[in-house]
């Protein structure tokens, strides 16, 4: 069997690669962490600005008024010990307002130290608020029985803040570390408290916090993005250059399905006309374990963690590349090779763990092409359209993105049920079309020990469509992806030979 020289030439010594790229990897990791912190700071600044904008004309962020009622003498809040006495700045203030629901009723509302409030209401029938749910609004109470009759609350001298009388009464207190409780009673200390209450919050902290978070977040993000760019350039330079031809067949795995006859390199051939400059390949393992697919997602967790950081870095390298294309018409080669490496890494993990489940060979921790049975390659473009970079990902790709949404989006069932208001709603079944096909293949493998080749070909076709669109939307090529489901392990026209199974050579394809 002949080996693929292209793949062999892309298999550098891992030890030398790791040593030469150590600094670049450190810069990449540090830049990604800083960029995450920067994004978090900017998001926090935006959230702070939104909250500050919601404060009303009087400077308070106020909730809606809701009813509270009890047959006891007093309505008591849980102790408010928030431990802020050591904070060197003012967090803000809380305003509580209460209005008696009884016609002509007068209400008392007070805030006082927990120990003195308990002494005042000792032996008195009271009700403590234990929980509040907002959607729908619901209050949980806990009754404290008693037989004593309290004296008028306004006559007590221990209240930190208090108000009593007809209409709406309100109290305001600074947020502190004091162990205090709020008490609502009838002004005459009679039993049966029924009020409408609302709370408000005000803080000058948002005015200072918003610009501080935004400025710090932007600066940290710029530093992080710069380190990401330096790290990606270093990693990309250490990779073998992306090919100008189709993705080669790996030296491990086996072919299933059928390939289009012809040489992909022959000018004017049918295969050349059908060939897209992003090539995805994957070869079905003929001896898959029946049950290993049940834990592959667990085994792949180290890859998922790394890919989370890589995709975060990928976002910034694509932005930088987009700016370069806009002004120069060229995709920086080192960034291109890095981004192709991230897509290749992602495809190998997907092929192993969830998007195909077609091999039991553990994916390698490398950006470069190896002898793994799944590979992805993109031809490096010599020139790219300057202005096309502005509309490819969000406008021109929309038809493909809608189709991909069908492939990868969740399936909705119109018979889902009804909500608490009696309205019918659809239920998300949790499976995408691609996920459902892979699940069917996995269940058949579990019970029969065989992965259906035709089902594998269809799964490969869907994945190939997805990666072609990703290549276009992520600015790597200007050629519009075809609306075509090219099934099978290899690209149309890509020549390959089946590898030996149990030591016996396969028939030529």
C-alpha positions in Angstrom: 0.0 0.0 0.0 1.3 3.4 -0.9 1.5 6.1 1.8 0.6 9.7 1.4 3.8 11.8 1.2 1.8 15.0 2.1 0.7 13.6 5.4 4.1 12.2 6.2 5.8 15.5 5.5 3.4 17.1 8.0 4.5 14.9 10.9 7.3 16.8 12.7 9.0 15.4 15.7 6.6 16.2 18.6 9.4 16.8 21.1 11.2 19.3 18.9 7.9 21.0 18.1 7.0 21.4 21.7 10.4 22.8 22.6 10.5 25.3 19.8 6.9 26.5 20.5 7.1 26.6 24.3 7.3 30.4 24.4 4.5 30.8 21.8 2.2 28.4 23.8 2.9 30.3 27.0 2.0 33.6 25.2 -1.1 32.0 23.8 -2.3 30.7 27.2 -1.5 33.9 29.0 -3.1 36.0 26.3 -6.2 33.9 26.4 -6.6 34.3 30.1 -6.0 38.0 30.0 -8.5 38.4 27.1 -11.1 36.5 29.1 -10.5 38.8 32.1 -10.8 41.8 29.8 -14.0 40.5 28.3 -15.3 39.9 31.8 -14.4 43.4 32.8 -16.1 44.9 29.8 -19.2 42.8 30.4 -19.2 43.9 34.0 -18.9 47.5 33.0 -21.8 47.2 30.6 -24.0 45.4 33.2 -23.1 48.1 35.8 -24.1 50.8 33.3 -27.4 49.0 32.6 -28.2 48.7 36.3 -27.4 52.4 36.9 -29.7 53.4 34.0 -32.6 51.5 35.6 -32.4 53.7 38.8 -35.5 55.9 38.8 -35.7 59.7 38.9 -35.2 59.6 42.6 -32.0 57.5 42.2 -33.5 54.2 43.4 -33.9 50.9 41.6 -37.4 50.0 42.8 -39.3 46.8 42.7 -43.0 46.4 42.1 -45.4 46.6 45.1 -46.6 43.3 46.3 -49.1 42.2 49.0 -48.0 40.7 52.3 -50.5 39.6 55.0 -50.5 37.7 58.3 -53.0 37.1 61.1 -50.3 37.7 63.7 -49.1 41.0 65.3 -46.0 41.5 63.3 -44.4 40.7 60.0 -40.6 40.2 60.4 -37.9 39.8 57.8 -34.9 37.4 58.2 -31.9 38.9 59.9 -29.9 41.1 57.4 -26.3 40.5 58.4 -24.4 40.9 55.2 -20.9 41.4 56.7 -20.0 44.7 55.0 -18.6 46.5 58.0 -15.0 45.9 56.9 -15.6 47.3 53.4 -13.9 50.7 53.2 -16.4 52.4 50.9 -20.2 53.0 50.8 -22.1 50.3 49.1 -25.4 52.2 49.0 -28.7 52.3 50.7 -31.9 50.3 50.9 -35.4 51.9 51.0 -38.4 50.0 52.2 -42.0 51.3 51.8 -45.2 49.9 53.2 -48.9 50.9 52.8 -51.7 49.4 54.8 -54.2 47.4 52.7 -57.0 48.0 55.3 -59.3 51.0 54.7 -58.1 53.9 56.8 -55.4 51.7 58.3 -52.1 53.0 59.7 -48.9 51.1 59.3 -45.6 51.0 61.2 -42.4 50.0 59.6 -39.1 49.9 61.5 -35.6 48.6 61.3 -33.8 47.6 64.4 -31.1 45.4 66.0 -32.1 41.7 66.0 -31.5 41.2 69.7 -33.7 44.1 70.8 -36.4 43.3 68.3 -36.6 39.8 69.6 -36.8 41.1 73.2 -39.6 43.5 72.3 -41.6 40.7 70.6 -40.8 38.0 73.0 -43.9 35.8 73.6 -45.9 37.7 70.9 -47.5 35.9 67.9 -45.3 36.9 64.9 -44.7 35.8 61.4 -41.3 35.6 59.7 -40.8 35.9 55.9 -38.6 32.9 55.0 -38.6 33.2 51.2 -39.8 35.2 48.2 -40.2 33.9 44.7 -40.6 36.5 41.9 -42.0 34.6 39.0 -44.8 34.1 39.9 -44.7 36.2 43.0 -45.0 34.0 46.1 -44.1 34.5 49.8 -43.2 31.8 52.3 -43.9 32.4 55.9 -43.1 30.8 59.3 -45.4 31.4 62.2 -44.0 31.9 65.7 -46.9 31.4 68.2 -47.4 33.5 71.3 -50.0 34.8 73.7 -48.5 38.2 74.7 -49.8 41.5 73.4 -47.2 44.0 72.2 -47.1 47.7 73.1 -47.2 50.4 70.4 -44.1 49.9 68.2 -43.5 53.7 67.6 -43.0 54.2 71.4 -39.9 52.0 71.4 -36.6 53.8 71.3 -34.3 51.1 69.8 -35.3 51.5 66.2 -32.5 52.5 63.8 -35.0 53.8 61.3 -38.8 53.9 61.7 -42.0 55.5 60.2 -45.6 55.3 61.4 -48.9 56.7 60.1 -51.5 56.5 57.4 -50.7 56.1 53.7 -47.3 55.0 52.5 -44.5 54.9 55.1 -40.9 54.3 54.2 -37.6 53.9 55.8 -34.1 54.1 54.4 -30.9 52.6 55.8 -27.3 52.4 54.7 -26.0 48.9 53.8 -23.8 47.9 56.7 -22.7 44.8 58.6 -25.2 45.3 61.4 -27.4 42.3 62.4 -30.8 44.0 61.9 -34.3 43.0 61.0 -37.3 44.8 59.5 -40.6 44.8 61.3 -44.0 45.7 59.8 -47.0 46.2 62.2 -50.2 48.0 62.5 -49.5 51.4 64.1 -51.8 50.6 67.0 -50.1 47.2 67.5 -53.3 45.3 66.7 -53.3 41.8 65.2 -53.8 41.1 61.5 -51.2 42.9 59.4 -52.0 43.4 55.7 -49.8 45.7 53.6 -48.3 46.3 50.2 -44.6 46.7 50.2 -41.8 47.5 47.8 -38.1 47.8 48.1 -35.6 50.1 46.5 -31.8 50.2 46.1 -29.5 53.1 45.5 -25.7 53.2 45.1 -23.2 55.8 43.9 -20.8 52.9 43.3 -22.1 52.3 39.8 -21.0 55.7 38.7 -17.4 54.9 39.6 -17.5 51.2 38.9 -18.8 51.5 35.3 -15.9 53.5 33.7 -13.3 51.7 35.9 -14.5 48.3 34.6 -14.7 49.4 31.0 -11.3 51.1 30.9 -9.6 48.2 32.7 -11.4 45.6 30.7 -10.4 47.3 27.4 -6.7 47.6 28.4 -6.5 44.0 29.6 -8.3 42.8 26.5 -5.8 44.7 24.2 -2.8 43.2 26.0 -4.4 39.7 25.9 -5.2 40.0 22.2 -1.7 41.1 21.5 -0.3 38.1 23.3 -2.8 35.8 21.5 -1.6 37.2 18.2 2.1 36.7 19.1 1.4 33.1 20.4 -0.7 32.1 17.4 1.9 33.5 15.0 4.6 31.5 16.7 2.6 28.3 16.8 1.5 28.8 13.1 5.1 29.3 12.0 6.1 26.0 13.7 3.4 24.1 11.6 4.0 22.7 8.2 2.4 25.1 5.6 -1.2 24.3 4.6 -1.4 22.5 1.3 -2.5 23.7 -2.1 -4.2 20.4 -2.9 -6.8 18.1 -1.4 -6.6 16.5 2.0 -4.5 13.4 1.9 -5.7 10.0 3.2 -4.3 9.2 6.6 -2.3 6.1 7.0 -4.5 4.7 9.8 -8.2 3.8 9.3 -10.2 2.2 6.6 -12.4 3.6 3.8 -16.1 3.1 3.5 -18.5 4.2 0.9 -17.6 5.1 -2.6 -15.3 7.7 -4.1 -15.8 9.6 -7.3 -13.3 8.2 -9.9 -10.7 10.5 -11.2 -7.6 12.3 -10.2 -8.2 15.4 -8.2 -5.1 17.0 -9.6 -6.1 16.6 -13.3 -7.1 20.0 -14.7 -10.6 20.1 -16.1 -11.6 16.7 -14.6 -15.0 16.2 -13.0 -13.3 15.8 -9.7 -11.5 19.1 -10.0 -14.7 20.8 -10.8 -16.4 19.4 -7.7 -13.4 20.0 -5.4 -13.8 22.7 -2.7 -10.6 24.2 -1.3 -11.5 23.0 2.2 -11.2 19.2 2.5 -12.4 17.1 5.3 -11.8 13.4 5.6 -12.5 10.7 8.1 -12.2 6.9 7.9 -14.3 4.5 9.8 -12.5 2.1 12.1 -13.5 -1.5 11.1 -13.2 -2.8 14.7 -15.0 -0.3 16.9 -15.7 -1.2 20.5 -19.4 -1.8 21.2 -19.6 0.4 24.3 -16.6 2.7 24.4 -18.7 5.5 22.8 -20.6 5.7 26.1 -17.6 7.3 27.8 -15.8 9.0 25.0 -17.2 12.3 26.0 -15.6 11.8 29.4 -12.3 10.7 28.0 -12.2 13.7 25.7 -12.6 16.3 28.6 -8.9 17.3 28.4 -9.5 18.1 24.7 -12.7 20.0 25.5 -10.8 22.2 28.0 -8.0 23.0 25.6 -10.4 23.6 22.7 -12.4 26.1 24.9 -9.2 28.2 25.2 -8.3 27.6 21.5 -11.7 28.8 20.2 -11.5 31.8 22.4 -8.1 32.6 20.9 -9.4 31.7 17.4 -12.0 34.5 17.7 -9.2 37.1 18.1 -6.9 35.6 15.5 -9.9 35.7 13.0 -10.6 39.4 13.9 -6.9 40.3 13.3 -6.8 38.3 10.1 -10.0 40.1 9.0 -8.4 43.5 9.5 -5.3 42.3 7.5 -7.5 41.0 4.6 -9.5 44.3 4.6 -6.4 46.4 4.1 -4.0 44.1 2.3 -6.1 41.4 0.7 -4.0 38.7 2.3 -4.6 36.3 5.2 -1.4 36.3 7.4 0.1 32.8 6.7 1.0 32.0 10.3 -2.4 32.9 11.6 -4.0 30.9 8.7 -2.0 27.8 9.7 -2.9 28.3 13.3 -6.6 28.6 12.6 -6.6 25.6 10.3 -4.8 23.7 13.1 -7.6 24.7 15.6 -10.3 23.5 13.1 -8.3 20.3 12.5 -8.0 19.7 16.3 -11.7 20.3 16.7 -12.6 17.9 13.9 -10.5 15.1 15.3 -12.1 15.4 18.7 -15.6 15.6 17.1 -14.8 12.6 15.0 -13.8 10.6 18.1 -16.2 11.8 20.8 -19.6 13.1 19.5 -19.9 14.1 15.8 -19.2 10.7 14.2 -17.9 8.2 16.9 -16.1 6.5 14.1 -12.8 5.7 15.7 -11.5 4.5 19.0 -8.1 6.0 18.5 -7.6 8.8 21.0 -7.0 12.2 19.3 -3.5 13.6 19.4 -2.7 16.9 21.2 -1.4 18.7 18.2 -2.3 21.3 15.6 -0.5 19.5 12.8 -1.8 16.8 10.5 -0.8 13.3 11.7 -1.7 9.7 10.8 -5.0 10.1 12.7 -8.0 8.7 10.7 -9.7 12.2 10.6 -8.1 15.2 9.0 -9.0 18.7 7.8 -7.1 20.8 5.4 -7.6 24.2 3.7 -5.8 25.5 0.7 -4.0 28.7 1.5 -5.4 31.6 -0.6 -2.9 33.8 -2.3 -5.4 36.7 -2.5 -8.7 37.5 -0.9 -11.3 40.2 -1.7 -10.8 43.2 0.5 -14.5 44.1 1.0 -15.9 40.6 1.0 -14.6 40.1 4.5 -17.3 42.5 5.8 -20.3 40.5 4.6 -19.3 36.8 4.3 -19.8 35.7 7.8 -23.1 37.4 8.7 -24.8 38.0 5.4 -23.7 35.9 2.4 -23.5 32.7 4.6 -27.1 33.0 5.8 -28.5 30.4 3.4 -25.9 27.9 4.5 -26.3 28.8 8.2 -30.0 28.1 8.0 -29.3 24.7 6.6 -26.7 24.0 9.2 -29.2 25.1 11.8 -31.4 22.2 10.6 -28.4 19.8 10.8 -27.2 20.9 14.2 -30.1 22.7 15.8 -32.5 21.0 18.3 -35.7 19.3 17.1 -38.9 20.8 18.4 -42.0 18.8 19.1 -45.3 20.8 18.8 -47.0 18.4 21.3 -44.8 19.6 24.2 -47.5 20.6 26.7 -49.0 23.7 28.3 -47.6 26.2 30.7 -49.2 27.4 33.9 -51.2 30.0 31.9 -52.7 27.3 29.7 -50.7 28.2 26.6 -49.4 25.4 24.4 -45.6 25.3 23.9 -43.2 23.2 21.9 -40.8 20.9 23.7 -37.1 20.8 22.8 -36.2 17.1 22.3 -32.5 17.9 22.8 -31.3 16.2 19.6 -30.0 17.7 16.4 -30.3 15.9 13.1 -26.6 15.1 13.1 -26.8 14.1 16.8 -29.7 11.8 16.1 -28.0 10.1 13.2 -24.8 9.5 15.4 -27.0 8.2 18.2 -28.7 5.8 15.9 -25.3 4.6 14.6 -24.0 4.2 18.2 -27.0 2.2 19.4 -26.8 -0.1 16.4 -23.1 -0.5 17.2 -23.9 -1.3 20.8 -26.3 -4.2 19.8 -24.8 -5.4 16.5 -21.1 -4.6 16.9 -21.2 -2.8 13.5 -21.3 0.8 12.4 -23.5 1.1 9.3 -21.3 2.3 6.4 -24.1 4.1 4.6 -25.1 5.9 7.8 -21.4 6.9 8.3 -21.3 8.3 4.8 -24.3 10.5 5.5 -22.8 11.7 8.8 -19.5 12.6 7.0 -21.5 14.5 4.4 -23.2 16.6 7.0 -19.9 17.3 8.8 -18.2 18.2 5.5 -20.9 20.7 4.7 -20.5 22.3 8.2 -16.8 22.6 7.9 -16.9 24.1 4.4 -19.3 26.7 5.6 -17.1 27.4 8.6 -14.1 27.8 6.4 -16.0 30.4 4.3 -17.7 32.3 7.1 -14.4 32.4 9.0 -12.8 34.3 6.1 -10.4 31.5 5.0 -11.7 31.3 1.4 -13.7 33.4 -1.0 -15.2 30.5 -2.9 -18.8 30.1 -2.0 -19.5 26.6 -0.5 -21.6 24.3 -2.7 -25.1 23.3 -1.8 -24.1 19.7 -2.0 -24.0 16.8 0.4 -20.7 15.0 -0.5 -21.0 11.8 1.4 -18.3 9.3 2.2 -14.9 9.3 4.0 -13.0 11.4 1.5 -13.6 14.4 -0.7 -15.1 13.8 -4.2 -12.3 12.5 -6.5 -9.7 12.1 -3.7 -7.9 8.8 -4.5 -7.4 6.4 -1.7 -6.9 2.7 -0.9 -8.5 0.8 1.9 -6.0 -0.1 4.6 -5.5 -3.7 5.7 -8.1 -5.3 7.9 -6.8 -8.1 10.1 -3.6 -8.2 8.1 -5.3 -8.7 4.8 -5.1 -5.9 2.2 -8.4 -4.4 1.0 -9.5 -4.2 -2.6 -8.5 -1.1 -4.5 -11.1 1.7 -4.8 
